Amino acid sequence: MGTLTDFLSTGTVPWWAVPVAVFIGVLLGVAGVRWRRKPVVPVAETASWWRPELRAVCVQFLGAADRAHNAIVEVDPDVLAEADLEDAVRSDDAALRALAESILELDRTVNELRLVAPGRVLDAATAYFGFLTAATIDGVPDQEQFRLRYREHKRDLVSATRDSLGLDGIRVPAAVREG
């Protein structure tokens, strides 16, 4: 085949067939795109399903972390050093049993957060959980330092959660923020 000019001049195709074909192609292309394109939905609408669940799991996590914190402080460090998680769940020592149960609950909620939490929230929760489990395994030689680091981890998780839920612009009393 030759050029388009040679093709049109041979008389095999009328001159007006090319513009008509181009016009029909454009119409079919526009129609195809319109029918296939999904409506644009803002990200806030598509991602809003996880908000109540994220909030609930974070509240559950914070409750279990508080119970673990209180139990770590109450349990005798020598008993804590000797304890095994499975034995602690069946222990007669109420504080040790509460600690073991809260660690198990923290583990479950971190797994839930892996499914519903954005990266920053999950990172803060896993760091918080790691800190508490390390304190459980190693014991707490300096309770004041433990409490300070505990508050830092709690503040990081709350801040990340509030940010991901879009609650940054809401003023919160200092007593609530500090936990």
Secondary structure, 3 states (H helix, E strand, C coil): CCCHHHHHHCCCCCCCHHHHHHHHHHHHHHHHHHHHCCCCCCHHHHCCCHHHHHHHHHHHHHHHHHHHHHHHHHCCHHHHHHCCHHHHHCCCCHHHHHHHHHHHHHHHHHHHHHHHCCHHHHHHHHHHHHHHHHHHHHCCCCHHHHHHHHHHHHHHHHHHHHHHCCCCCCCCCHHHHHC
